[in-house]
Amino acid sequence: MAAISFAQIWDQIIRAYNNAGWFLIGLWRQAMDWLTAYGQQMLHDPLKLALGVAVPLAVLTAIVLLILKLRKRRRKRQMAGERKFHRHRKSEEQPRFDDEGNRIFVPVSMSAEGPDTLFMSLEEKMLAADTVLRREVVDKLMQDAPRSLNTITELYPRLKAPVQAQLKVLVQQMNMLEGYAAHLGEEQYSPQLLADAWYHFPNEELLPVFISLLLDKNDAPQQMAGVKFLSEIKEPRTLPHLMAALARPDIYVPSRVAEVLAAMGATAAKMIAYLLPQTAGGHKKKMLEVLAQIDAVYPPQNVLASLRDDDRQVRAAAAEALGAGCVPEAVLPLIDAAADGEWQVRAAAAQALGQIGDARALPVLEHLCGDAAFCVKENARRAIESIEKNA
């Protein structure tokens, strides 16, 4: 038997394809001929014309109605299934288990008419939690840390006690306070919110970190945000760290530190006055300058003693602090300071006597009006005017 070549097989395929094509073309021509003949008959026969139009319309209408009916039936089944599903979900809570295998219960909806948890926001899920936050909520808070501290702090007072305890651990583990403080000065990071967060999650170990982060002299926006935060919390435990920062002008801006201390009021004033004997030189002068900015009552003994310091700048700063505080006990020591050999001290003493407003200082002030230093004469003149005006 002779072998059949590929060319022969291909030739048979082409012939079969051509035959099939001619068959279909012939079939199409016959159909068109029949339709043409039928159409001509319809033109001469009104009954056939009516049937030729009505039958296709009826078939098309039936198809459309069938499709609409099927869609309506499908929608009914869907609604019935949803009602059954929601009745089941609202009738009971769904048990869940956390990573440690503890069983927790997560409410499916806020109320009988509320949305499903799938459509609840992060805040709604946190408020809905009774005992433990769902794992997906914790993951989201961790993913967005430290910015998620905004959400945690705002919702914290409205959360249930077990959830609050869980969030305290989470904030500490993720170092959110420290991380948030590092971003102060940027958008979405608020000093006021950090102060609120500190109220809920205090951590004494972070105080030196806060001062280091917030009062660094290389970042002005962060400095201002840091001053606002530290002034807001008025945390007494920051005082030792602030005093240490005041002694390091190479790292911290003294005026920024002074703003924080001034905002702390009497607490800071008493500590500064207490620490004066233990300090000396430029640091003591800065402490007295800060004390002059604080509107608070404090024990004046150590400040009065500073009027006799060996450093003229310290003596002048002590006089300014006593005058700013309107310390009545300082009148006689300031009268003595008005005879100091340094004109800076005499000028500060004259100004302080005018601020206190004691008439016993008038003779000394009149004498200072003839002083050789212009600043001394000017301060004495203004002090006399102030005393006489308020007499």
C-alpha positions as CSV (number, residue, x, y, z in Angstrom):
1,M,0.0,0.0,0.0
2,A,1.5,3.3,-1.1
3,A,2.1,5.9,1.6
4,I,0.0,9.0,1.5
5,S,2.1,12.2,1.4
6,F,1.4,15.3,3.4
7,A,0.7,17.2,0.2
8,Q,-2.1,14.8,-0.7
9,I,-3.7,15.1,2.8
10,W,-3.5,18.9,2.5
11,D,-5.1,18.8,-0.9
12,Q,-8.0,16.7,0.4
13,I,-8.5,19.2,3.3
14,I,-8.6,22.2,0.9
15,R,-11.1,20.4,-1.3
16,A,-13.4,19.6,1.6
17,Y,-13.2,23.2,2.8
18,N,-14.1,24.5,-0.6
19,N,-17.0,22.0,-0.9
20,A,-18.3,23.1,2.5
21,G,-18.0,26.7,1.5
22,W,-19.9,26.3,-1.7
23,F,-22.6,24.3,0.2
24,L,-23.1,27.1,2.7
25,I,-23.2,29.7,-0.1
26,G,-25.9,27.6,-1.9
27,L,-27.9,27.2,1.3
28,W,-27.8,30.9,1.8
29,R,-28.9,31.7,-1.7
30,Q,-31.9,29.3,-1.4
31,A,-32.9,30.9,1.9
32,M,-32.8,34.3,0.4
33,D,-34.7,33.2,-2.7
34,W,-37.4,31.7,-0.4
35,L,-37.6,34.9,1.7
36,T,-37.9,37.0,-1.4
37,A,-40.7,34.8,-2.8
38,Y,-42.5,34.8,0.5
39,G,-42.1,38.6,0.8
40,Q,-43.7,39.1,-2.7
41,Q,-46.6,36.8,-1.7
42,M,-47.1,38.9,1.5
43,L,-47.4,42.0,-0.5
44,H,-50.3,40.5,-2.4
45,D,-51.8,38.7,0.6
46,P,-52.7,41.0,3.6
47,L,-53.2,38.0,5.9
48,K,-49.7,36.7,5.3
49,L,-48.3,40.3,5.8
50,A,-50.0,40.6,9.1
51,L,-48.7,37.2,10.3
52,G,-45.2,38.0,9.0
53,V,-45.1,41.1,11.3
54,A,-47.1,39.8,14.3
55,V,-45.2,36.5,14.7
56,P,-41.7,38.0,15.1
57,L,-43.0,40.7,17.5
58,A,-44.8,38.1,19.6
59,V,-41.6,36.0,19.8
60,L,-39.5,39.0,20.7
61,T,-42.0,40.1,23.4
62,A,-42.1,36.6,24.9
63,I,-38.3,36.5,25.1
64,V,-38.2,39.9,26.9
65,L,-40.9,38.9,29.4
66,L,-39.1,35.6,30.1
67,I,-35.8,37.5,30.8
68,L,-37.6,39.9,33.2
69,K,-39.3,37.1,35.0
70,L,-36.0,35.3,35.5
71,R,-34.3,38.4,36.8
72,K,-37.2,39.1,39.2
73,R,-37.1,35.5,40.5
74,R,-33.3,35.7,41.0
75,R,-33.7,39.0,42.9
76,K,-36.3,37.5,45.2
77,R,-34.0,34.6,46.0
78,Q,-31.2,37.0,46.8
79,M,-33.3,39.1,49.1
80,A,-34.6,36.1,50.9
81,G,-31.0,34.8,51.4
82,E,-29.9,38.2,52.7
83,R,-32.7,38.5,55.2
84,K,-32.1,35.0,56.5
85,F,-28.3,35.8,56.8
86,H,-28.8,39.0,58.7
87,R,-31.5,37.5,61.0
88,H,-28.9,34.9,61.9
89,R,-26.1,37.4,62.3
90,K,-28.1,39.8,64.4
91,S,-29.5,37.1,66.7
92,E,-26.2,36.2,68.1
93,E,-22.5,37.3,68.3
94,Q,-19.9,35.5,66.4
95,P,-17.1,33.9,68.4
96,R,-13.6,34.8,67.5
97,F,-10.2,33.8,68.9
98,D,-7.1,36.0,69.2
99,D,-3.5,34.9,68.5
100,E,-3.1,33.5,72.0
101,G,-6.2,31.3,71.7
102,N,-8.4,33.4,74.0
103,R,-12.0,33.5,73.0
104,I,-13.4,36.9,72.2
105,F,-16.7,38.2,71.0
106,V,-17.0,40.8,68.3
107,P,-20.4,42.5,67.8
108,V,-21.5,42.2,64.2
109,S,-23.5,45.4,64.1
110,M,-23.8,48.6,66.2
111,S,-27.6,48.0,66.5
112,A,-30.4,45.9,65.0
113,E,-30.4,48.3,62.0
114,G,-26.7,49.0,62.0
115,P,-24.2,48.2,59.2
116,D,-22.3,44.9,59.0
117,T,-18.8,44.9,60.5
118,L,-17.4,44.6,57.0
119,F,-18.6,48.2,56.4
120,M,-17.7,49.6,59.8
121,S,-14.9,52.1,60.0
122,L,-11.9,51.6,62.2
123,E,-13.3,54.0,64.8
124,E,-16.6,52.2,64.9
125,K,-14.9,48.8,65.4
126,M,-12.9,50.2,68.3
127,L,-16.0,51.7,69.9
128,A,-17.9,48.4,69.4
129,A,-15.3,46.3,71.1
130,D,-16.3,45.1,74.6
131,T,-13.2,43.2,75.8
132,V,-10.4,43.0,73.2
133,L,-9.8,44.7,69.9
134,R,-10.0,42.5,66.8
135,R,-6.7,41.5,65.3
136,E,-7.4,43.5,62.1
137,V,-7.9,46.6,64.2
138,V,-4.7,46.1,66.1
139,D,-2.8,45.4,62.9
140,K,-4.1,48.6,61.4
141,L,-3.1,50.7,64.4
142,M,0.4,49.2,64.4
143,Q,0.7,49.7,60.7
144,D,-0.2,53.4,61.0
145,A,1.9,54.1,64.1
146,P,2.8,56.6,65.4
147,R,0.1,58.6,63.4
148,S,-2.6,56.2,64.7
149,L,-2.0,57.8,68.2
150,N,-4.4,60.5,66.9
151,T,-7.2,58.0,66.7
152,I,-6.3,56.2,69.9
153,T,-6.2,59.4,71.9
154,E,-9.4,60.9,70.5
155,L,-11.4,57.7,71.2
156,Y,-9.7,56.6,74.4
157,P,-12.2,58.2,76.9
158,R,-15.1,56.6,75.2
159,L,-13.7,53.0,75.1
160,K,-14.4,50.3,77.6
161,A,-11.9,49.6,80.4
162,P,-10.5,46.3,78.9
163,V,-9.9,48.0,75.6
164,Q,-8.2,50.9,77.3
165,A,-5.8,48.5,79.0
166,Q,-5.0,46.8,75.8
167,L,-4.3,50.2,74.1
168,K,-2.0,51.2,76.9
169,V,0.1,48.1,76.3
170,L,0.1,48.7,72.6
171,V,1.2,52.4,72.9
172,Q,4.0,51.4,75.1
173,Q,5.2,48.4,73.0
174,M,5.1,50.5,69.8
175,N,6.9,53.5,71.4
176,M,4.1,55.7,70.0
177,L,4.7,58.7,72.2
178,E,8.4,58.9,71.4
179,G,7.7,58.3,67.7
180,Y,4.9,60.9,67.6
181,A,7.1,63.5,69.4
182,A,9.8,63.0,66.7
183,H,7.3,64.1,64.0
184,L,6.0,67.2,65.9
185,G,6.1,70.2,63.5
186,E,4.8,68.1,60.6
187,E,1.3,67.9,59.2
188,Q,-1.1,65.7,61.2
189,Y,1.1,65.8,64.3
190,S,-0.3,68.0,67.0
191,P,1.4,69.1,70.3
192,Q,-2.1,69.4,71.9
193,L,-2.9,65.8,71.0
194,L,0.5,64.6,72.3
195,A,-0.3,66.4,75.6
196,D,-3.6,64.6,75.7
197,A,-1.9,61.3,74.9
198,W,0.6,61.9,77.7
199,Y,-2.3,62.4,80.1
200,H,-3.6,58.9,79.2
201,F,-0.2,57.1,78.7
202,P,2.3,58.8,81.0
203,N,5.9,57.4,80.9
204,E,8.5,59.2,83.1
205,E,11.3,57.5,81.2
206,L,10.4,59.5,78.1
207,L,10.8,62.9,79.7
208,P,14.5,63.4,78.9
209,V,13.9,62.0,75.4
210,F,11.1,64.5,74.9
211,I,13.3,67.4,75.9
212,S,16.2,66.1,73.7
213,L,13.8,65.7,70.7
214,L,11.7,68.8,71.1
215,L,14.1,71.5,72.2
216,D,17.1,70.7,69.9
217,K,18.3,74.0,68.5
218,N,18.6,72.6,64.9
219,D,14.9,72.4,64.2
220,A,12.9,75.6,64.8
221,P,9.4,74.2,64.0
222,Q,9.9,71.2,66.2
223,Q,11.2,73.6,69.0
224,M,8.0,75.6,68.9
225,A,5.9,72.4,68.9
226,G,7.9,71.0,71.7
227,V,7.5,74.2,73.8
228,K,3.8,74.1,73.3
229,F,3.6,70.4,74.3
230,L,5.9,70.7,77.4
231,S,4.1,73.9,78.5
232,E,0.8,72.1,78.1
233,I,1.6,69.1,80.2
234,K,3.3,71.1,83.0
235,E,4.9,68.0,84.2
236,P,6.9,68.6,87.4
237,R,9.2,65.7,86.7
238,T,10.6,67.5,83.7
239,L,12.1,70.2,85.9
240,P,15.5,68.5,86.6
241,H,15.9,67.8,82.9
242,L,14.9,71.3,81.9
243,M,17.4,72.7,84.4
244,A,20.1,70.6,82.9
245,A,19.0,71.7,79.4
246,L,19.3,75.3,80.5
247,A,23.0,74.7,81.3
248,R,23.7,73.5,77.8
249,P,23.2,76.4,75.4
250,D,25.4,74.6,72.9
251,I,22.6,72.0,72.4
252,Y,19.4,73.7,73.6
253,V,18.0,77.2,73.0
254,P,17.9,78.9,76.5
255,S,14.9,81.0,75.5
256,R,12.9,77.9,74.5
257,V,13.7,76.2,77.8
258,A,12.7,79.4,79.6
259,E,9.3,79.5,77.9
260,V,8.6,76.0,79.2
261,L,9.7,76.9,82.8
262,A,7.7,80.1,82.7
263,A,4.6,78.2,81.7
264,M,5.0,75.9,84.7
265,G,4.5,78.8,87.1
266,A,5.0,78.4,90.8
267,T,6.4,74.9,90.7
268,A,9.3,76.0,88.5
269,A,9.8,79.2,90.4
270,K,10.2,77.4,93.7
271,M,12.6,74.9,92.3
272,I,14.7,77.6,90.6
273,A,14.9,79.6,93.8
274,Y,15.8,76.4,95.8
275,L,18.6,75.5,93.4
276,L,20.2,79.0,93.2
277,P,22.8,78.4,96.0
278,Q,24.0,75.2,94.2
279,T,24.7,77.0,90.9
280,A,27.1,79.7,89.9
281,G,28.2,81.9,87.0
282,G,26.4,82.0,83.7
283,H,24.0,79.2,84.6
284,K,22.9,81.1,87.7
285,K,22.3,84.2,85.7
286,K,20.1,82.3,83.2
287,M,18.1,80.8,86.1
288,L,17.4,84.2,87.5
289,E,16.4,85.5,84.1
290,V,13.9,82.7,83.8
291,L,12.7,83.4,87.3
292,A,12.0,87.0,86.3
293,Q,9.6,85.7,83.6
294,I,7.5,83.6,86.0
295,D,4.5,85.3,87.5
296,A,4.4,83.4,90.8
297,V,5.2,83.7,94.5
298,Y,8.4,81.9,95.7
299,P,10.7,82.0,98.7
300,P,12.9,85.0,98.0
301,Q,15.8,84.3,100.4
302,N,18.1,82.7,97.8
303,V,17.4,85.4,95.3
304,L,18.1,88.2,97.9
305,A,21.4,86.4,98.6
306,S,22.3,86.6,94.9
307,L,22.4,90.4,95.2
308,R,25.7,89.9,97.0
309,D,27.1,87.5,94.4
310,D,30.7,88.1,93.1
311,D,29.4,88.2,89.5
312,R,27.9,91.5,88.5
313,Q,25.6,89.9,85.9
314,V,24.2,87.6,88.6
315,R,23.6,90.6,90.9
316,A,21.9,92.5,88.1
317,A,19.7,89.5,87.2
318,A,18.8,89.0,90.8
319,A,17.6,92.6,91.0
320,E,15.5,92.2,87.8
321,A,13.9,89.0,89.2
322,L,13.0,90.7,92.5
323,G,11.5,93.7,90.7
324,A,9.5,91.5,88.3
325,G,8.2,89.5,91.2
326,C,7.4,92.7,93.2
327,V,8.9,91.2,96.3
328,P,8.3,93.6,99.2
329,E,11.2,92.1,101.3
330,A,13.6,93.2,98.6
331,V,13.2,97.0,99.1
332,L,16.0,97.5,101.6
333,P,18.4,95.0,99.9
334,L,17.7,96.8,96.6
335,I,18.4,100.2,98.1
336,D,21.8,98.8,99.1
337,A,22.3,97.4,95.6
338,A,21.6,100.9,94.2
339,A,25.0,101.9,95.6
340,D,26.8,99.0,93.7
341,G,30.0,99.8,91.9
342,E,28.8,98.4,88.6
343,W,26.3,100.6,86.7
344,Q,24.4,97.5,85.4
345,V,23.5,96.5,88.9
346,R,22.5,100.1,89.9
347,A,20.3,100.3,86.8
348,A,18.6,97.0,87.6
349,A,18.1,98.0,91.2
350,A,16.5,101.4,90.2
351,Q,14.1,99.6,87.8
352,A,13.2,97.0,90.4
353,L,12.5,99.7,93.1
354,G,10.1,101.4,90.6
355,Q,8.3,98.1,90.0
356,I,7.9,97.4,93.7
357,G,6.6,100.9,94.2
358,D,7.8,101.5,97.8
359,A,8.1,105.2,98.7
360,R,11.1,104.4,101.0
361,A,13.2,104.2,97.8
362,L,12.5,107.8,96.6
363,P,15.6,109.4,98.3
364,V,17.9,106.8,96.7
365,L,16.2,107.1,93.4
366,E,16.5,110.9,93.4
367,H,20.2,110.5,94.1
368,L,20.5,108.1,91.2
369,C,19.1,110.7,88.9
370,G,22.5,112.3,89.0
371,D,24.4,109.1,88.2
372,A,27.0,109.2,85.5
373,A,25.5,106.3,83.6
374,F,22.6,107.2,81.4
375,C,20.7,103.9,81.9
376,V,20.9,104.4,85.7
377,K,19.6,108.0,85.5
378,E,16.8,107.0,83.1
379,N,15.6,104.0,85.2
380,A,15.7,106.1,88.3
381,R,13.6,108.9,86.7
382,R,11.0,106.3,85.4
383,A,10.9,104.6,88.8
384,I,10.2,107.9,90.6
385,E,7.4,108.7,88.1
386,S,5.9,105.2,88.7
387,I,6.0,105.5,92.5
388,E,4.5,109.0,92.6
389,K,1.8,108.0,90.1
390,N,0.7,105.0,92.2
391,A,1.1,106.8,95.6
